[in-house]
Amino acid sequence: MAATKPTIAINKLGKRYGASENFALKDLELEVLPGEVYGFLGPNGAGKSTTIKLLMNFIQPTEGGAQILGLDIVNDSVELKRHVGYLAGEIALYPKMTGRQFLGYMADLHPPKHTKYLNELAERFQAGLDVKIRDLSKGNRQKIGLLQAFMHKPKVLILDEPTSGLDPLMQEEFFKILKETTRAGGCVFVSSHNLAEVQKMCDRIGFIREGRLISEQNIAEIAEVAARTFDITFVEQVPKSELETITGAAVKMDSTKQATISMHGDLSPMFRVLAKHKVATINQREINLEEEFMHFYQKGKS
Amino acid sequence: MKSAIKWTLWQRRWSIVWWGAGLIAFITLELSVYPAIKSQAKQLNQALHQLPDTVRSLFGAQDLFSPVGYLNSRIFYLLLPLMLSILAIGLGSSLIAREESEGTLELLLSRPISRGKLLLSKALAGLLVILVVAGIATLALLILVKAVGLAVPLPLVAFAALQATSLAILFGALALAIASFGRLGRGASIGIASLIGLGSYIVASLESNVHWLETPAKALPYHYYNPISVLYGSYTWMVTAVFLLISVALVLISWLAFRRRDVLSS
């Protein structure tokens, strides 16, 4: 790690808003390497957006600092933004402009080197650029937001909940662009609260809670140990005793015909048992990110 | 910087058209009745002199029906500076503050443009909007003054319009400065700038009759705004220059306030 110079280096960064006594962010230290996608995770209000706003110099740090591409986030902020693409969490655009007019405005403020790239992006995202932004759906507005972040092929992408509102096809396109960026040596700092999404795009994640970075992990490690939870409805009675023999499974009875099973690791023992019975429905629950992360974290500590 | 100015003007294009049309309509309405009044000017002025001094001073002149008196009381004393000030205060309190409250300021600041340059671009765009609208109004005034036969030299009419414009710019810059302080800034900027604008009009109108107002009136811009003496030919650049200098100082204050503060979340 020491051999490669980090693209983003955050050093004891802290933020306290106005007269508030509590820090919204405290002693944040992390590094993102070239070619890396770093996921910044945590519940709402944990300090994710505060960190991003600090990196973008929309707000001033109370203590500490950070460098991106060797440039100071406060003193070199203008120069830095030549190399950064940014997408806000709740993206606000000019509702009376069309997508094309809006992107024209953004391109005027920061002319992209590759003028054809924007058209290429618009095609890939199938973004309708001639409709007024106020008439666009949330997903289509998000596309315009992504186009303005990607249009000048930035070396660093700072994205706050980037896939919200995008349909699965467009999400795939978005993941591809992230890959293209990292392949070219760029890096991505992305906040999210959706583990499934993070699993797809990130190499490493940092978990933040109450303004403090709790832990950093490699994404592959977390996914491997994360418990998966299934809600299963049987046609007849739940074969409780049989289910309980499965290694690594926690069984909870919801009714005589319904059970919830949480499992770590290999799923095949569970399916071997299920195959012997009549199963009406089986649903996998979304992974509870915080729980899993904490589980992983506790395990790592002990 | 040019692009921020260009796009701000583009966003305000309809507002320029409507303000221009509105002012033309007001000016036409006020001046087109002059020919009918002209013939009875003497009698009307006699009737006016029976009113108390205080009431008369609110109209802006002791003489309302001579060409200069009419133009002063109908256009320059209140209508033109008031309308232009409303426009300017609206601009000053929204150019940065509305982008901030709607969240689009972040988009602009995510481009390689410093806050100082952005603020200056916005202020210059606002200034251009005021100048274009004031230019339209002045042109309409010059045409109508000539058309209805008001015997006031046209250059003096233009000078009076210039002084009214510089007063409006001052109030706009004041609104911008207050709005630049962030939270509460936008609402407060409209309120405080309007209060100083309207309050100083009332104080300046009454100061000749209400003696204790003389000293506070000197601290307010309206005291120095004197269109009737401009229309009588005693225009000095001093007042306009001071109004503009104060405006520049206020923009500087805006920059100091905006330079390093936190952008509010939408």
Interface residues (C-beta under 8 A of the other chain):
Chain A: Y17 S49 K53 M56 N57 F58 I59 Q60 S77 V78 E79 K81 R82 V84 Y86 A88 E90 I91 A92 L93 Y94 K96 M97 Y105 M106 D108 L109 H110 Q148
Chain B: S3 A4 K6 W7 Q11 E102 G103 T104 E106 L107 L108 L109 S110 R111 P112 I113 S114 R260 R261 D262 V263 S265 S266
